[in-house]
Structures are given as C-alpha cells and as structure tokens.
C-alpha cells in the first residue's frame, strides 16, 4: 500500500518492508527514514549511509515520551545529531525486550 500511495504522489523510493535492524542491503544511501521507534540506533544504518547521509528515526528509551532523532553520517563512520519534536511510534520488534 505504501508503494502504491507513494507512486500516486509521484515518488518511487526503495521501500524495505520487514525488520530493518540490520539495514537494507545495498547503498550507500542518502537517507534512511524509519517508521518504528528504536531504543538505540543500529550501527548498520550508519554503515549503509554515505557521508552526509541523514537518518531520521523515532526514539523511545522507555523514560518519558519519544522524540524524533535526526542524525548526519560523518566521513569517519560516526553519526551526530539532535532530538527534534515529539513522536511516539511502536518500538522495533527486535528491540522490544531491550533496556
């Protein structure tokens, strides 16, 4: 349904459906947009982005409310960013028992 709706909007991103904790094969990617909350950002997402790539994900640590995290991938393999506005999403299945 997501692919159909996006195509009708005139965009055709590569959609990956499933547990994305290991990241999508391929890359390097310019953007990773996550639609489930994480307690920690899987490093596979950073590895799959090119330097300057952006990762946007909801984060819910279990303390208080969730927020959107926007990270920029650096040439040295790190990612830096800030928490943004409030967001509350279901936690990634593979991280449900974490923390």
N, CA, C and O atoms as a GROMACS GRO file, in nm:
protein
  396
    1UNK      N    1   0.082  -0.118   0.000
    1UNK     CA    2   0.000   0.000   0.000
    1UNK      C    3   0.088   0.125   0.000
    1UNK      O    4   0.057   0.223  -0.068
    2UNK      N    5   0.198   0.122   0.077
    2UNK     CA    6   0.287   0.238   0.081
    2UNK      C    7   0.343   0.266  -0.057
    2UNK      O    8   0.346   0.382  -0.100
    3UNK      N    9   0.389   0.162  -0.128
    3UNK     CA   10   0.445   0.181  -0.263
    3UNK      C   11   0.341   0.242  -0.357
    3UNK      O   12   0.373   0.332  -0.435
    4UNK      N   13   0.219   0.194  -0.348
    4UNK     CA   14   0.111   0.247  -0.434
    4UNK      C   15   0.086   0.394  -0.402
    4UNK      O   16   0.077   0.476  -0.494
    5UNK      N   17   0.074   0.429  -0.275
    5UNK     CA   18   0.046   0.566  -0.237
    5UNK      C   19   0.160   0.660  -0.275
    5UNK      O   20   0.137   0.772  -0.320
    6UNK      N   21   0.284   0.614  -0.257
    6UNK     CA   22   0.399   0.697  -0.294
    6UNK      C   23   0.405   0.716  -0.446
    6UNK      O   24   0.434   0.826  -0.493
    7UNK      N   25   0.378   0.610  -0.522
    7UNK     CA   26   0.379   0.621  -0.668
    7UNK      C   27   0.273   0.720  -0.715
    7UNK      O   28   0.297   0.799  -0.806
    8UNK      N   29   0.155   0.716  -0.653
    8UNK     CA   30   0.050   0.811  -0.687
    8UNK      C   31   0.090   0.955  -0.655
    8UNK      O   32   0.042   1.049  -0.718
    9UNK      N   33   0.181   0.970  -0.557
    9UNK     CA   34   0.231   1.104  -0.522
    9UNK      C   35   0.348   1.144  -0.612
    9UNK      O   36   0.400   1.255  -0.601
   10UNK      N   37   0.390   1.053  -0.701
   10UNK     CA   38   0.496   1.086  -0.796
   10UNK      C   39   0.638   1.056  -0.748
   10UNK      O   40   0.734   1.103  -0.808
   11UNK      N   41   0.651   0.979  -0.640
   11UNK     CA   42   0.784   0.942  -0.592
   11UNK      C   43   0.796   0.791  -0.588
   11UNK      O   44   0.698   0.720  -0.568
   12UNK      N   45   0.918   0.742  -0.608
   12UNK     CA   46   0.941   0.598  -0.609
   12UNK      C   47   1.068   0.563  -0.531
   12UNK      O   48   1.166   0.519  -0.590
   13UNK      N   49   1.066   0.582  -0.399
   13UNK     CA   50   1.182   0.542  -0.320
   13UNK      C   51   1.191   0.391  -0.311
   13UNK      O   52   1.093   0.321  -0.338
   14UNK      N   53   1.306   0.341  -0.273
   14UNK     CA   54   1.320   0.197  -0.248
   14UNK      C   55   1.260   0.169  -0.112
   14UNK      O   56   1.310   0.219  -0.011
   15UNK      N   57   1.157   0.090  -0.107
   15UNK     CA   58   1.091   0.056   0.018
   15UNK      C   59   1.139  -0.080   0.066
   15UNK      O   60   1.149  -0.175  -0.013
   16UNK      N   61   1.168  -0.089   0.194
   16UNK     CA   62   1.207  -0.216   0.254
   16UNK      C   63   1.104  -0.247   0.361
   16UNK      O   64   1.085  -0.168   0.454
   17UNK      N   65   1.038  -0.360   0.348
   17UNK     CA   66   0.937  -0.400   0.444
   17UNK      C   67   0.991  -0.518   0.522
   17UNK      O   68   1.030  -0.619   0.463
   18UNK      N   69   0.994  -0.506   0.654
   18UNK     CA   70   1.044  -0.614   0.738
   18UNK      C   71   1.123  -0.556   0.853
   18UNK      O   72   1.119  -0.435   0.878
   19UNK      N   73   1.194  -0.642   0.924
   19UNK     CA   74   1.275  -0.597   1.037
   19UNK      C   75   1.402  -0.533   0.982
   19UNK      O   76   1.489  -0.602   0.928
   20UNK      N   77   1.412  -0.404   0.996
   20UNK     CA   78   1.523  -0.330   0.938
   20UNK      C   79   1.641  -0.312   1.030
   20UNK      O   80   1.727  -0.228   1.002
   21UNK      N   81   1.648  -0.386   1.138
   21UNK     CA   82   1.757  -0.367   1.234
   21UNK      C   83   1.894  -0.387   1.171
   21UNK      O   84   1.991  -0.325   1.214
   22UNK      N   85   1.903  -0.474   1.070
   22UNK     CA   86   2.032  -0.498   1.005
   22UNK      C   87   2.056  -0.404   0.888
   22UNK      O   88   2.159  -0.413   0.821
   23UNK      N   89   1.962  -0.316   0.862
   23UNK     CA   90   1.974  -0.225   0.749
   23UNK      C   91   1.939  -0.295   0.620
   23UNK      O   92   1.937  -0.418   0.612
   24UNK      N   93   1.911  -0.216   0.519
   24UNK     CA   94   1.878  -0.271   0.388
   24UNK      C   95   2.006  -0.298   0.311
   24UNK      O   96   2.101  -0.220   0.318
   25UNK      N   97   2.008  -0.408   0.238
   25UNK     CA   98   2.125  -0.439   0.157
   25UNK      C   99   2.145  -0.329   0.053
   25UNK      O  100   2.049  -0.263   0.012
   26UNK      N  101   2.267  -0.312   0.013
   26UNK     CA  102   2.295  -0.212  -0.089
   26UNK      C  103   2.348  -0.083  -0.028
   26UNK      O  104   2.405  -0.083   0.082
   27UNK      N  105   2.330   0.024  -0.098
   27UNK     CA  106   2.379   0.152  -0.052
   27UNK      C  107   2.509   0.185  -0.123
   27UNK      O  108   2.550   0.110  -0.212
   28UNK      N  109   2.573   0.290  -0.088
   28UNK     CA  110   2.535   0.374   0.026
   28UNK      C  111   2.411   0.457  -0.005
   28UNK      O  112   2.386   0.497  -0.119
   29UNK      N  113   2.335   0.483   0.100
   29UNK     CA  114   2.210   0.556   0.088
   29UNK      C  115   2.226   0.701   0.129
   29UNK      O  116   2.311   0.735   0.212
   30UNK      N  117   2.144   0.786   0.069
   30UNK     CA  118   2.141   0.928   0.106
   30UNK      C  119   2.054   0.952   0.228
   30UNK      O  120   2.082   1.040   0.308
   31UNK      N  121   1.949   0.872   0.242
   31UNK     CA  122   1.853   0.891   0.350
   31UNK      C  123   1.804   0.756   0.402
   31UNK      O  124   1.786   0.661   0.325
   32UNK      N  125   1.784   0.749   0.532
   32UNK     CA  126   1.717   0.636   0.595
   32UNK      C  127   1.605   0.698   0.679
   32UNK      O  128   1.632   0.776   0.771
   33UNK      N  129   1.482   0.664   0.648
   33UNK     CA  130   1.367   0.714   0.722
   33UNK      C  131   1.298   0.594   0.786
   33UNK      O  132   1.249   0.505   0.716
   34UNK      N  133   1.296   0.592   0.917
   34UNK     CA  134   1.248   0.476   0.992
   34UNK      C  135   1.107   0.503   1.043
   34UNK      O  136   1.077   0.613   1.089
   35UNK      N  137   1.020   0.402   1.034
   35UNK     CA  138   0.880   0.420   1.074
   35UNK      C  139   0.842   0.337   1.195
   35UNK      O  140   0.725   0.304   1.214
   36UNK      N  141   0.942   0.303   1.278
   36UNK     CA  142   0.915   0.244   1.408
   36UNK      C  143   1.019   0.300   1.504
   36UNK      O  144   1.129   0.337   1.463
   37UNK      N  145   0.984   0.307   1.630
   37UNK     CA  146   1.077   0.364   1.729
   37UNK      C  147   1.187   0.264   1.760
   37UNK      O  148   1.168   0.143   1.753
   38UNK      N  149   1.302   0.318   1.795
   38UNK     CA  150   1.414   0.235   1.841
   38UNK      C  151   1.457   0.283   1.979
   38UNK      O  152   1.435   0.399   2.015
   39UNK      N  153   1.516   0.193   2.054
   39UNK     CA  154   1.574   0.231   2.184
   39UNK      C  155   1.719   0.272   2.164
   39UNK      O  156   1.773   0.353   2.240
   40UNK      N  157   1.782   0.213   2.062
   40UNK     CA  158   1.917   0.252   2.023
   40UNK      C  159   1.925   0.240   1.871
   40UNK      O  160   1.859   0.156   1.811
   41UNK      N  161   2.006   0.324   1.810
   41UNK     CA  162   2.018   0.326   1.664
   41UNK      C  163   2.112   0.214   1.620
   41UNK      O  164   2.228   0.212   1.661
   42UNK      N  165   2.063   0.120   1.539
   42UNK     CA  166   2.152   0.014   1.490
   42UNK      C  167   2.265   0.072   1.406
   42UNK      O  168   2.241   0.154   1.316
   43UNK      N  169   2.388   0.032   1.435
   43UNK     CA  170   2.502   0.086   1.362
   43UNK      C  171   2.496   0.049   1.214
   43UNK      O  172   2.555   0.119   1.131
   44UNK      N  173   2.425  -0.058   1.179
   44UNK     CA  174   2.410  -0.096   1.038
   44UNK      C  175   2.352   0.018   0.957
   44UNK      O  176   2.385   0.033   0.839
   45UNK      N  177   2.264   0.099   1.017
   45UNK     CA  178   2.206   0.212   0.944
   45UNK      C  179   2.314   0.315   0.911
   45UNK      O  180   2.316   0.370   0.801
   46UNK      N  181   2.404   0.339   1.004
   46UNK     CA  182   2.513   0.434   0.981
   46UNK      C  183   2.605   0.379   0.872
   46UNK      O  184   2.645   0.451   0.781
   47UNK      N  185   2.638   0.251   0.882
   47UNK     CA  186   2.727   0.187   0.784
   47UNK      C  187   2.670   0.193   0.642
   47UNK      O  188   2.747   0.201   0.546
   48UNK      N  189   2.540   0.190   0.628
   48UNK     CA  190   2.478   0.185   0.496
   48UNK      C  191   2.456   0.324   0.435
   48UNK      O  192   2.412   0.334   0.320
   49UNK      N  193   2.486   0.430   0.510
   49UNK     CA  194   2.470   0.567   0.459
   49UNK      C  195   2.604   0.621   0.411
   49UNK      O  196   2.709   0.589   0.465
   50UNK      N  197   2.597   0.703   0.309
   50UNK     CA  198   2.716   0.773   0.263
   50UNK      C  199   2.747   0.887   0.360
   50UNK      O  200   2.657   0.930   0.433
   51UNK      N  201   2.870   0.937   0.363
   51UNK     CA  202   2.898   1.056   0.444
   51UNK      C  203   2.806   1.170   0.400
   51UNK      O  204   2.790   1.196   0.281
   52UNK      N  205   2.747   1.236   0.496
   52UNK     CA  206   2.648   1.339   0.468
   52UNK      C  207   2.507   1.287   0.462
   52UNK      O  208   2.412   1.364   0.456
   53UNK      N  209   2.492   1.153   0.462
   53UNK     CA  210   2.359   1.093   0.461
   53UNK      C  211   2.286   1.123   0.591
   53UNK      O  212   2.348   1.151   0.693
   54UNK      N  213   2.155   1.117   0.586
   54UNK     CA  214   2.072   1.153   0.700
   54UNK      C  215   1.987   1.034   0.743
   54UNK      O  216   1.927   0.966   0.660
   55UNK      N  217   1.983   1.010   0.873
   55UNK     CA  218   1.898   0.907   0.932
   55UNK      C  219   1.795   0.979   1.019
   55UNK      O  220   1.831   1.059   1.105
   56UNK      N  221   1.669   0.951   0.996
   56UNK     CA  222   1.561   1.008   1.078
   56UNK      C  223   1.484   0.892   1.137
   56UNK      O  224   1.432   0.807   1.064
   57UNK      N  225   1.476   0.889   1.270
   57UNK     CA  226   1.408   0.778   1.337
   57UNK      C  227   1.341   0.826   1.465
   57UNK      O  228   1.395   0.912   1.534
   58UNK      N  229   1.225   0.771   1.498
   58UNK     CA  230   1.169   0.792   1.630
   58UNK      C  231   1.252   0.714   1.732
   58UNK      O  232   1.295   0.602   1.705
   59UNK      N  233   1.273   0.773   1.848
   59UNK     CA  234   1.348   0.708   1.956
   59UNK      C  235   1.260   0.707   2.080
   59UNK      O  236   1.201   0.809   2.117
   60UNK      N  237   1.253   0.591   2.144
   60UNK     CA  238   1.180   0.580   2.270
   60UNK      C  239   1.263   0.495   2.364
   60UNK      O  240   1.273   0.374   2.346
   61UNK      N  241   1.323   0.558   2.462
   61UNK     CA  242   1.413   0.489   2.553
   61UNK      C  243   1.339   0.420   2.667
   61UNK      O  244   1.400   0.342   2.741
   62UNK      N  245   1.212   0.447   2.683
   62UNK     CA  246   1.138   0.390   2.794
   62UNK      C  247   1.127   0.488   2.910
   62UNK      O  248   1.059   0.458   3.009
   63UNK      N  249   1.192   0.601   2.899
   63UNK     CA  250   1.186   0.706   3.002
   63UNK      C  251   1.117   0.826   2.940
   63UNK      O  252   1.174   0.893   2.854
   64UNK      N  253   0.995   0.854   2.982
   64UNK     CA  254   0.923   0.968   2.926
   64UNK      C  255   0.870   0.939   2.788
   64UNK      O  256   0.844   0.824   2.752
   65UNK      N  257   0.855   1.045   2.710
   65UNK     CA  258   0.796   1.035   2.577
   65UNK      C  259   0.903   1.015   2.471
   65UNK      O  260   1.021   1.039   2.495
   66UNK      N  261   0.860   0.970   2.354
   66UNK     CA  262   0.951   0.951   2.243
   66UNK      C  263   0.974   1.080   2.167
   66UNK      O  264   0.895   1.174   2.175
   67UNK      N  265   1.084   1.084   2.094
   67UNK     CA  266   1.119   1.200   2.013
   67UNK      C  267   1.178   1.155   1.880
   67UNK      O  268   1.221   1.041   1.866
   68UNK      N  269   1.179   1.245   1.785
   68UNK     CA  270   1.243   1.219   1.656
   68UNK      C  271   1.390   1.252   1.669
   68UNK      O  272   1.427   1.357   1.723
   69UNK      N  273   1.474   1.164   1.620
   69UNK     CA  274   1.618   1.186   1.618
   69UNK      C  275   1.661   1.201   1.473
   69UNK      O  276   1.628   1.117   1.389
   70UNK      N  277   1.735   1.308   1.444
   70UNK     CA  278   1.789   1.331   1.309
   70UNK      C  279   1.941   1.326   1.320
   70UNK      O  280   2.002   1.408   1.389
   71UNK      N  281   2.001   1.230   1.250
   71UNK     CA  282   2.146   1.212   1.252
   71UNK      C  283   2.204   1.238   1.114
   71UNK      O  284   2.141   1.208   1.013
   72UNK      N  285   2.324   1.294   1.111
   72UNK     CA  286   2.400   1.310   0.986
   72UNK      C  287   2.523   1.221   0.998
   72UNK      O  288   2.595   1.227   1.098
   73UNK      N  289   2.546   1.139   0.897
   73UNK     CA  290   2.658   1.045   0.897
   73UNK      C  291   2.786   1.119   0.856
   73UNK      O  292   2.788   1.192   0.757
   74UNK      N  293   2.891   1.099   0.934
   74UNK     CA  294   3.019   1.166   0.912
   74UNK      C  295   3.114   1.074   0.835
   74UNK      O  296   3.095   0.952   0.832
   75UNK      N  297   3.217   1.131   0.772
   75UNK     CA  298   3.313   1.050   0.696
   75UNK      C  299   3.387   0.945   0.780
   75UNK      O  300   3.433   0.845   0.726
   76UNK      N  301   3.398   0.968   0.911
   76UNK     CA  302   3.472   0.873   0.997
   76UNK      C  303   3.385   0.758   1.048
   76UNK      O  304   3.430   0.680   1.132
   77UNK      N  305   3.261   0.745   0.998
   77UNK     CA  306   3.175   0.634   1.038
   77UNK      C  307   3.093   0.661   1.162
   77UNK      O  308   3.027   0.570   1.214
   78UNK      N  309   3.094   0.783   1.212
   78UNK     CA  310   3.008   0.820   1.324
   78UNK      C  311   2.887   0.895   1.269
   78UNK      O  312   2.881   0.928   1.151
   79UNK      N  313   2.791   0.919   1.356
   79UNK     CA  314   2.673   0.997   1.318
   79UNK      C  315   2.642   1.092   1.434
   79UNK      O  316   2.647   1.054   1.550
   80UNK      N  317   2.610   1.215   1.400
   80UNK     CA  318   2.582   1.317   1.500
   80UNK      C  319   2.448   1.381   1.470
   80UNK      O  320   2.408   1.393   1.354
   81UNK      N  321   2.379   1.422   1.574
   81UNK     CA  322   2.252   1.488   1.550
   81UNK      C  323   2.185   1.534   1.677
   81UNK      O  324   2.245   1.542   1.784
   82UNK      N  325   2.058   1.565   1.661
   82UNK     CA  326   1.978   1.619   1.771
   82UNK      C  327   1.841   1.553   1.776
   82UNK      O  328   1.788   1.504   1.676
   83UNK      N  329   1.788   1.555   1.896
   83UNK     CA  330   1.648   1.515   1.912
   83UNK      C  331   1.562   1.631   1.868
   83UNK      O  332   1.592   1.747   1.897
   84UNK      N  333   1.456   1.599   1.799
   84UNK     CA  334   1.365   1.700   1.746
   84UNK      C  335   1.234   1.695   1.822
   84UNK      O  336   1.231   1.675   1.944
   85UNK      N  337   1.126   1.711   1.751
   85UNK     CA  338   0.993   1.717   1.811
   85UNK      C  339   0.949   1.582   1.868
   85UNK      O  340   1.013   1.479   1.849
   86UNK      N  341   0.838   1.586   1.938
   86UNK     CA  342   0.776   1.468   1.998
   86UNK      C  343   0.732   1.370   1.890
   86UNK      O  344   0.682   1.411   1.785
   87UNK      N  345   0.749   1.243   1.916
   87UNK     CA  346   0.697   1.137   1.828
   87UNK      C  347   0.679   1.012   1.913
   87UNK      O  348   0.760   0.983   2.000
   88UNK      N  349   0.575   0.939   1.887
   88UNK     CA  350   0.552   0.816   1.962
   88UNK      C  351   0.512   0.706   1.864
   88UNK      O  352   0.401   0.707   1.811
   89UNK      N  353   0.602   0.614   1.842
   89UNK     CA  354   0.582   0.503   1.748
   89UNK      C  355   0.597   0.372   1.822
   89UNK      O  356   0.654   0.368   1.932
   90UNK      N  357   0.548   0.264   1.763
   90UNK     CA  358   0.571   0.130   1.816
   90UNK      C  359   0.721   0.102   1.808
   90UNK      O  360   0.787   0.139   1.711
   91UNK      N  361   0.776   0.035   1.911
   91UNK     CA  362   0.918   0.002   1.915
   91UNK      C  363   0.949  -0.112   1.819
   91UNK      O  364   0.869  -0.204   1.803
   92UNK      N  365   1.065  -0.105   1.754
   92UNK     CA  366   1.112  -0.211   1.664
   92UNK      C  367   1.104  -0.346   1.736
   92UNK      O  368   1.148  -0.358   1.850
   93UNK      N  369   1.049  -0.445   1.671
   93UNK     CA  370   1.028  -0.575   1.734
   93UNK      C  371   1.154  -0.633   1.795
   93UNK      O  372   1.150  -0.688   1.905
   94UNK      N  373   1.266  -0.622   1.725
   94UNK     CA  374   1.390  -0.681   1.775
   94UNK      C  375   1.444  -0.606   1.898
   94UNK      O  376   1.536  -0.655   1.963
   95UNK      N  377   1.387  -0.488   1.930
   95UNK     CA  378   1.432  -0.412   2.046
   95UNK      C  379   1.327  -0.405   2.157
   95UNK      O  380   1.346  -0.333   2.255
   96UNK      N  381   1.217  -0.477   2.142
   96UNK     CA  382   1.110  -0.473   2.242
   96UNK      C  383   1.157  -0.510   2.382
   96UNK      O  384   1.117  -0.446   2.479
   97UNK      N  385   1.240  -0.612   2.394
   97UNK     CA  386   1.287  -0.655   2.524
   97UNK      C  387   1.409  -0.583   2.574
   97UNK      O  388   1.451  -0.605   2.688
   98UNK      N  389   1.467  -0.496   2.492
   98UNK     CA  390   1.591  -0.425   2.530
   98UNK      C  391   1.562  -0.319   2.636
   98UNK      O  392   1.452  -0.263   2.641
   99UNK      N  393   1.661  -0.294   2.718
   99UNK     CA  394   1.654  -0.184   2.816
   99UNK      C  395   1.554  -0.208   2.920
   99UNK      O  396   1.536  -0.124   3.008
   0.00000   0.00000   0.00000
